[in-house]
């Protein structure tokens, strides 16, 4: 047994590994010596508990009590921990409290619920509405309507089988004729398309294969966290990443319980903050997983004026309708309506039932006489106007379900008295009306529906429709206003250091739509929008072979960002793109003719001979892409917070989207380059001097002076290190370079960490600072 380590260990830097059967614990252990040499303090592991066999990600947990056998089981995890400890490295593990895989033959808890119904001791685990669907849990697992597949269902003892799926039979029903047997179960297998409108269990977003778990129940929390807590107590793991807390009934209470159970171990949450939104101060966590940092780092390398010009070029080239990709806010709003009436129709139905029941049974006359259709309309109109994922308490709800939103929502009604349903719903959200526990149920359902809507309508729809700059359509991003001023970036760093100094920060993740280095290349287009437009005019022959111009714009940018014309990678990314956008085809209503046209265009255009002109432009702009790649990396590694490196990103790493972004990577990189050197230098400095970057550190902006001052972003950590990077280097070159621009360093002598023989003092010429690289990391040198 690994010796106990009772004191919480705070990481200085983490390294994310995507575990899967092809990369198990043993493979991670083999990489430990190399990763330790980089300077990371902890490995950040994807979920390690038992999941669906063959899963490439592990978020489809089926058994919380066991470490996944396909990865090497508990002994394999403990062996990895021992190897890591020998090299001074700890483990942080991803946990999934919100959902489990809805695969009964692998999920024992769900199997028992299907067999015994609501009286099963496991029934409290899952968020099932037994009042709907006649008391049966609907299982959307059939390939066609029941009548067409009845012959494919067969009884095998006390099990019902449908191809490779298996379901338990209710005791005493085995001998019934098949139609009556199905009616006698606690579940009803149905055509998968019915999930959209008929589903009666909470799921992860709109993924019916992932069923919501009620961790708000203390017994369920204990059962689903016991193994993880044991591994923490015994020192096998040191900290946690909490997946999707927005889906939980009560994130505040859950995180408080988790904090107490873990004795305050370092924990970050996958909370996506909207621009201007802050993490609830009551949450006893170290911070987020870092998408807010990603937005701010990317933003300082995006030219605001150039983005405006690029947007204009996009609108002229693609001519999208305002709410179908032409205007960001309108596109989000339309996507929201679409998601509420299609993918999340079942969730809206349940929320409407809860609301109508609350109003009908309330002793408050002001809530009475509200038609379900009016309540549904009010709910939809308020939900689509939410600009954050969800409210957390009645106290913050007024800031996210605003009076202005309510006034707009009322415009959907013709009769003013019926528009009063909006006020009723808003009062319920704000806790001003209704009585417990009905009010609590409403607020929980509203918040959970809101978070699912935001994820599906923004991340999974609008990001694929509004596409002037693909680097801006990243999780946590703000595509409508992607640029961040240097002043706003420094203000953000100051807030992080003050309020959440041990939060996670990230540039690439397992969920990233494009890796940081692809986005860094695309950001250069905001410095050269006219050249980009001129190039597209050359490679686009009067629309020949182009399925639609928006898709063409995306395809050309994709090849520019990737830097190669790999037809398989680009083709798969574009197929996912058009299905997520849902404008001409989708995952559930596929249009083969359109998809074939997309594939033909990609092969002949972006991945054909015309694509060589795009990669030639990228080659021409390579020095400026290099400046962005190195600049984003160094800022990330030295800004406030705990940096998380995604596997392989210590080297230049170009990935488009899942599963491309989860492909195995070599350890170490086959041909290490400048980015490897910058990364290693920054990580080793953090490891060597943790106090300079930790929770008691400081982060102070340094301002350059001179004609090109706006192109230098610099800050000092605790007065002991200086980070300086080049910003908007193409604009800088066009303006004549650095010329007589200086950066005033804090008192003392400063050595270049990558080239210690280079020393600077006082008013350093920026041109000399960046003589070797477009970035520099300095450390104060002690006088002899």
Residue pairs with C-beta under 8 A, 6 or more apart in sequence:
1 78
1 234
2 78
2 81
2 82
2 85
2 234
2 235
2 236
3 235
4 233
4 234
4 235
5 235
5 238
6 263
8 238
8 239
8 263
8 264
8 265
8 266
9 42
9 90
9 238
9 239
9 266
10 239
10 266
10 286
10 502
10 642
10 694
10 695
11 41
11 42
11 90
11 92
11 238
11 239
11 266
11 642
12 40
12 41
12 642
12 686
12 687
12 690
12 693
12 694
13 39
13 40
13 41
13 42
13 637
13 642
13 643
13 644
13 645
13 683
13 686
13 687
14 40
14 41
14 42
14 43
14 44
14 92
14 504
14 642
14 643
14 644
14 645
15 35
15 38
15 40
15 42
15 43
15 44
15 644
15 645
15 647
16 44
16 46
16 509
16 510
16 644
16 645
16 646
16 647
17 23
17 28
17 31
17 43
17 44
17 45
17 46
17 647
18 46
18 56
18 57
18 510
18 647
18 662
19 25
19 28
19 45
19 46
19 47
19 48
19 58
19 68
19 71
20 46
20 55
20 56
20 57
20 58
20 71
20 662
21 54
21 56
21 70
21 71
22 664
23 664
24 70
24 71
24 72
24 76
25 71
25 72
25 76
25 77
25 79
25 80
26 72
26 76
26 79
26 80
28 43
28 45
28 80
29 79
29 80
29 83
29 84
30 667
31 667
32 43
32 80
32 83
32 84
32 87
32 89
33 87
34 667
34 668
35 43
35 89
35 667
36 84
36 87
36 88
36 89
37 680
38 650
38 679
38 680
38 683
38 684
39 680
39 682
39 683
39 684
39 685
39 686
39 687
40 89
40 645
40 683
40 687
41 88
41 89
41 90
41 687
42 89
42 90
42 91
42 92
42 238
42 239
43 80
43 84
43 89
43 90
43 91
43 92
44 92
44 93
44 94
44 241
44 644
45 91
45 92
45 93
45 94
46 57
46 58
46 59
46 94
46 510
47 57
47 58
47 59
47 61
47 68
47 93
47 94
47 95
47 96
47 243
48 58
48 67
48 68
48 71
48 77
48 93
48 94
49 58
49 61
49 63
49 64
49 66
49 67
49 68
49 95
49 96
49 227
49 228
50 61
50 62
50 63
50 64
50 65
50 66
50 67
50 68
50 69
51 58
51 59
51 60
51 61
51 62
51 68
51 101
52 60
52 62
52 101
52 103
52 106
53 70
53 106
54 70
56 659
56 662
57 510
57 662
58 68
58 94
59 96
59 99
59 210
59 243
60 100
60 101
60 103
60 209
60 210
61 96
61 99
61 100
61 101
62 100
62 101
62 103
62 106
62 107
62 108
63 106
63 107
63 108
64 223
64 224
64 225
64 226
64 227
64 228
65 223
65 226
65 227
66 73
66 74
66 227
67 73
67 74
67 76
67 77
67 227
71 77
72 79
72 80
77 231
77 236
78 236
80 91
81 91
81 235
81 236
81 237
84 90
84 91
90 237
90 238
90 239
91 236
91 237
91 238
92 237
92 238
92 239
92 240
92 241
92 266
93 228
93 231
93 237
93 239
93 240
93 241
94 240
94 241
94 243
95 225
95 228
95 240
95 241
95 242
95 243
96 243
96 244
97 213
97 215
97 224
97 225
97 242
97 243
97 245
97 248
97 254
98 204
98 212
98 213
98 215
98 243
98 244
98 245
98 247
98 248
99 203
99 204
99 210
99 211
99 212
99 213
99 244
99 247
100 107
100 109
100 110
100 210
100 211
100 213
101 107
101 209
101 210
101 211
102 110
102 139
102 201
102 203
102 208
102 209
102 210
102 211
103 110
103 165
103 209
104 110
104 111
104 114
104 165
104 166
104 167
104 168
105 111
105 165
105 166
105 167
109 122
109 125
109 126
110 122
110 125
110 126
110 211
111 168
112 120
112 121
112 122
112 168
113 120
113 122
113 123
113 125
113 126
113 128
113 137
113 186
114 137
114 139
114 167
114 168
114 185
114 186
114 187
115 168
115 169
115 170
115 171
115 186
116 123
116 170
116 186
117 123
117 130
117 135
117 170
117 186
118 128
118 130
118 135
118 186
124 214
124 217
124 219
124 220
125 213
125 214
125 217
125 220
125 223
125 224
126 201
126 202
126 211
126 212
126 213
126 214
127 201
127 202
127 211
127 212
127 213
127 214
128 137
128 200
128 201
128 202
129 200
129 201
129 350
130 137
130 200
132 200
132 350
132 353
133 188
133 198
133 200
135 186
136 185
136 186
136 187
136 188
137 186
137 187
137 188
137 200
137 201
138 187
138 188
138 190
138 194
138 195
138 198
138 199
138 200
138 201
139 167
139 187
139 188
139 189
139 190
140 190
140 191
140 192
140 193
140 194
140 195
140 198
140 199
140 208
141 162
141 165
141 189
141 190
141 192
142 149
142 162
142 189
142 190
142 191
142 192
143 149
143 191
143 192
144 191
145 191
146 182
146 189
146 190
146 191
149 162
150 178
150 179
152 162
152 163
153 160
153 161
153 162
153 178
153 182
153 189
154 160
154 161
155 161
155 169
155 174
155 178
155 181
156 166
157 174
158 168
158 169
158 171
158 174
159 166
159 167
159 168
159 169
160 166
160 167
160 168
160 169
160 181
160 185
160 189
161 167
162 189
167 185
167 187
167 189
169 181
169 185
170 184
170 185
170 186
173 181
173 184
173 185
174 181
176 184
182 188
182 189
190 198
192 208
193 588
195 208
195 346
196 206
196 342
196 343
196 345
196 346
196 588
197 345
197 346
197 349
198 346
199 208
199 346
200 346
200 350
201 211
201 212
202 211
202 212
202 347
202 448
203 209
203 210
203 211
203 212
204 210
204 211
204 212
204 244
204 247
205 343
205 452
205 455
205 456
205 460
206 339
206 343
206 344
206 452
206 456
212 247
213 220
213 224
214 220
214 249
215 221
215 224
215 225
215 248
215 249
215 254
216 248
216 249
216 250
216 253
216 254
218 257
221 254
221 257
225 258
225 261
228 237
228 240
229 261
229 262
231 237
232 238
232 240
232 262
232 263
232 265
238 265
238 266
239 265
239 266
239 267
239 268
240 258
240 262
240 265
240 266
240 267
240 268
241 267
241 268
241 269
241 270
241 289
241 504
242 255
242 258
242 267
242 268
242 269
242 270
242 285
243 270
244 270
245 251
245 254
245 255
245 269
245 270
245 271
246 271
246 272
246 389
246 390
246 447
246 448
246 451
246 455
247 448
247 451
247 452
248 254
249 444
249 448
250 444
251 269
251 280
251 283
251 392
252 280
252 282
252 283
252 392
252 393
255 267
255 269
255 283
255 284
255 285
256 284
258 267
259 267
259 284
259 285
264 284
266 286
266 502
267 285
267 286
268 285
268 286
268 287
268 288
268 289
268 290
268 503
268 504
268 642
269 279
269 283
269 285
269 287
269 288
269 289
270 288
270 289
271 279
271 288
271 289
271 389
272 288
272 291
272 292
272 389
272 475
272 476
273 279
273 288
273 291
273 292
273 388
273 476
274 387
274 388
274 389
274 478
275 295
275 478
275 481
277 388
278 499
279 285
279 287
279 288
279 500
279 503
280 392
280 393
280 396
281 499
286 500
286 502
286 503
286 504
286 642
287 496
287 500
287 502
287 503
287 504
287 641
288 500
288 503
288 504
289 504
289 506
289 509
289 644
290 503
290 504
290 505
290 506
290 509
290 641
290 643
290 644
291 475
291 476
291 506
291 509
292 476
292 492
293 496
293 503
293 504
293 505
293 506
293 507
293 636
293 639
293 641
294 474
294 475
294 476
294 477
294 505
294 506
294 507
294 516
295 474
295 476
295 477
295 478
295 484
296 484
296 488
296 489
296 492
297 489
297 507
297 632
297 635
297 636
297 639
298 471
298 472
298 474
298 477
298 482
298 484
298 507
298 516
298 519
298 520
298 523
298 632
299 482
299 483
299 484
299 488
299 489
300 484
300 485
300 486
300 489
300 635
300 713
300 727
301 520
301 523
301 628
301 631
301 632
301 727
301 728
302 469
302 471
302 472
302 482
302 483
302 484
302 523
302 526
303 483
303 523
303 526
303 527
303 728
303 731
304 483
304 485
304 526
306 525
306 526
306 527
306 528
306 529
306 731
307 468
307 469
307 472
307 482
307 483
307 526
307 529
309 529
309 530
310 468
310 469
310 525
310 526
310 529
310 532
311 468
311 469
312 529
313 468
313 529
313 530
313 532
313 533
314 467
314 468
314 553
315 326
315 468
316 533
317 533
317 536
317 540
317 549
317 552
317 553
318 325
318 548
318 549
318 550
318 552
318 553
319 326
319 549
320 326
320 465
320 550
322 330
322 331
323 330
323 331
323 333
323 334
324 331
324 334
324 465
324 583
325 331
325 465
325 466
325 467
325 550
325 583
326 466
327 466
328 462
328 466
328 479
328 480
329 480
331 462
331 465
331 466
332 457
332 458
332 462
332 466
333 384
333 385
335 457
335 458
335 461
335 462
335 465
336 383
336 384
336 453
336 457
337 380
337 384
338 457
338 461
338 582
339 453
339 456
339 457
339 461
340 348
340 380
340 383
340 384
340 453
341 348
341 380
343 456
344 449
344 452
344 453
344 456
347 448
347 449
347 452
348 376
348 379
348 380
348 449
350 445
351 379
351 442
351 445
351 446
351 449
352 372
352 375
352 376
352 379
353 372
354 438
354 441
354 442
354 445
355 375
355 379
355 425
355 428
355 442
356 370
356 372
356 375
357 438
358 367
358 428
358 434
358 438
358 439
358 441
358 442
359 367
359 368
359 370
359 375
359 424
360 368
361 438
362 368
362 433
362 434
362 435
362 438
363 435
364 433
364 434
366 424
366 433
367 424
367 433
367 434
370 420
370 421
370 424
371 418
371 421
374 413
374 418
374 421
375 421
375 424
375 425
377 412
377 413
377 421
378 409
378 421
378 422
378 424
378 425
379 425
379 446
381 408
381 409
381 410
381 412
381 422
382 401
382 405
382 406
382 409
382 422
382 425
382 426
382 429
383 446
383 449
383 450
383 453
384 453
384 457
385 401
385 402
385 405
385 408
385 409
386 400
386 401
386 405
386 450
386 453
386 454
387 400
388 400
388 454
389 450
389 451
389 454
389 455
390 400
390 447
390 448
390 450
390 451
390 454
391 397
391 400
391 401
391 429
391 443
391 446
391 447
391 450
392 447
394 429
394 430
394 431
394 443
397 429
397 430
397 431
398 430
401 426
401 429
401 430
406 422
406 423
406 426
409 422
410 416
410 419
410 422
412 419
413 419
413 421
413 422
424 433
427 433
427 434
428 434
428 439
428 442
428 443
428 446
429 443
429 446
431 439
431 443
433 439
434 442
459 475
460 580
461 580
461 581
461 582
462 479
463 473
463 474
463 477
463 479
463 513
463 580
464 473
464 577
464 578
464 580
464 581
464 582
465 550
465 581
465 583
466 473
466 479
466 480
467 473
467 550
467 553
467 554
467 557
468 479
468 553
469 479
469 482
469 522
469 523
469 525
469 526
469 557
470 514
470 519
470 522
470 554
470 557
470 558
470 561
471 482
471 514
471 518
471 519
471 520
471 522
471 523
471 561
472 478
472 479
472 482
473 479
473 513
474 512
474 513
474 514
474 519
475 509
475 511
475 512
475 513
483 526
484 492
486 710
486 713
486 727
489 713
490 701
490 715
493 639
493 640
493 699
493 701
493 715
494 699
496 503
496 639
496 640
496 641
496 699
497 640
497 697
497 698
497 699
500 641
501 640
501 641
501 694
501 695
501 696
501 697
502 641
502 642
502 694
502 695
503 640
503 641
503 642
504 641
504 642
504 643
504 644
505 636
505 639
505 640
505 641
505 642
505 643
505 644
506 636
506 643
506 644
506 646
507 516
507 632
507 633
507 636
507 646
507 649
508 515
508 516
508 517
508 646
508 649
508 653
508 655
508 661
509 644
509 646
510 646
510 658
510 661
510 662
511 658
512 646
512 655
512 657
512 661
513 656
513 657
514 522
514 561
514 655
514 656
514 657
514 661
515 646
515 649
515 653
515 654
515 655
515 656
515 661
516 629
516 632
516 633
516 636
516 649
516 653
517 629
517 649
517 652
517 653
517 654
517 675
518 561
518 562
518 654
518 655
518 656
519 561
520 625
520 628
520 629
520 631
520 632
521 560
521 561
521 563
521 618
521 621
521 625
521 628
521 629
522 557
522 560
522 561
523 628
524 621
524 624
524 625
524 628
524 730
525 532
525 557
525 560
527 624
527 728
527 729
527 730
527 731
528 621
528 730
531 617
532 617
535 556
535 613
535 614
535 617
536 552
536 553
536 556
538 613
539 556
539 605
539 610
539 611
539 613
539 614
540 546
540 552
543 549
545 597
545 600
545 601
545 604
545 605
546 552
546 601
546 605
547 584
547 594
547 597
547 598
547 601
548 583
548 584
550 583
551 574
551 577
551 578
551 598
551 601
552 601
552 605
554 574
554 577
555 570
555 574
555 601
555 602
555 605
555 606
556 605
556 606
556 611
556 614
558 570
558 573
558 574
558 606
558 656
559 565
559 570
559 606
559 607
559 611
559 614
559 615
560 614
560 615
560 617
560 618
561 654
561 656
562 569
562 570
562 654
562 656
563 615
563 618
563 654
564 615
564 654
565 606
565 607
565 608
565 611
565 612
565 615
566 607
567 602
567 603
567 607
569 656
569 660
570 602
570 606
570 607
570 656
571 599
571 602
571 603
571 607
572 660
573 656
573 657
573 660
574 598
574 602
575 595
575 598
575 599
576 657
578 584
578 585
578 594
578 595
578 598
579 585
579 586
579 587
579 590
580 586
580 587
584 591
584 594
585 591
585 594
585 595
604 610
605 611
606 614
618 625
621 730
623 729
623 774
624 729
624 730
624 733
626 674
626 774
627 725
627 726
627 729
627 774
627 775
628 729
629 652
629 675
630 674
630 675
630 678
630 725
630 773
630 774
630 775
631 713
631 725
631 726
631 727
631 774
631 775
633 675
633 678
633 679
633 682
634 678
634 682
634 723
634 725
634 775
634 777
635 713
635 723
635 725
636 643
637 643
637 678
637 679
637 682
637 683
637 686
638 682
638 686
638 693
638 715
638 717
638 721
638 723
638 777
639 699
639 715
639 723
640 693
640 697
640 699
643 686
645 679
645 683
646 653
647 665
648 665
648 666
648 669
650 669
650 675
650 676
650 679
650 680
651 669
651 671
651 672
651 673
651 675
651 676
652 673
652 675
653 665
655 661
655 663
669 676
674 773
677 754
678 754
678 773
678 775
678 777
681 753
681 754
681 777
682 753
682 777
685 692
685 721
685 753
685 777
685 779
686 692
686 693
689 720
689 721
691 697
691 718
692 717
692 718
692 720
692 721
693 717
693 718
697 717
697 718
698 717
698 718
698 719
699 715
699 716
699 717
700 715
700 716
700 719
701 714
701 715
702 714
702 715
702 716
702 722
702 724
702 743
702 744
702 745
702 746
703 709
703 714
703 744
704 712
704 714
704 741
704 742
704 743
704 766
705 741
705 742
705 743
705 744
706 738
706 739
706 740
706 741
706 742
706 766
707 735
707 736
707 739
707 740
707 741
708 732
708 735
708 736
708 737
708 738
708 739
708 741
708 766
709 741
710 727
710 728
711 726
711 727
711 728
711 729
711 731
711 732
711 738
711 741
712 724
712 725
712 726
712 727
712 741
712 743
712 766
713 724
713 725
713 727
714 722
714 723
714 724
714 725
714 743
715 722
715 723
716 722
716 723
716 746
717 723
719 746
719 780
720 779
720 780
721 753
721 777
721 778
721 779
721 780
722 745
722 746
722 750
722 776
722 777
722 778
723 775
723 776
723 777
723 778
724 743
724 766
724 769
724 770
724 775
724 776
724 778
725 774
725 775
725 776
726 732
726 770
726 774
726 775
729 774
732 738
737 767
738 765
738 766
738 767
738 770
739 767
740 765
741 765
741 766
741 767
742 763
742 764
742 765
742 766
743 763
743 764
743 766
743 769
744 762
744 763
744 764
745 760
745 761
745 762
745 763
745 764
745 778
746 780
748 761
748 780
748 781
749 759
749 760
749 761
749 780
749 781
749 783
750 759
750 760
750 761
750 764
750 778
750 779
750 780
750 781
751 757
751 758
751 759
751 760
751 778
751 779
751 781
752 758
752 759
752 760
752 772
752 776
752 777
752 778
753 777
753 778
753 779
754 772
754 773
754 776
754 777
755 772
758 772
759 781
760 768
760 769
760 778
769 776
770 776
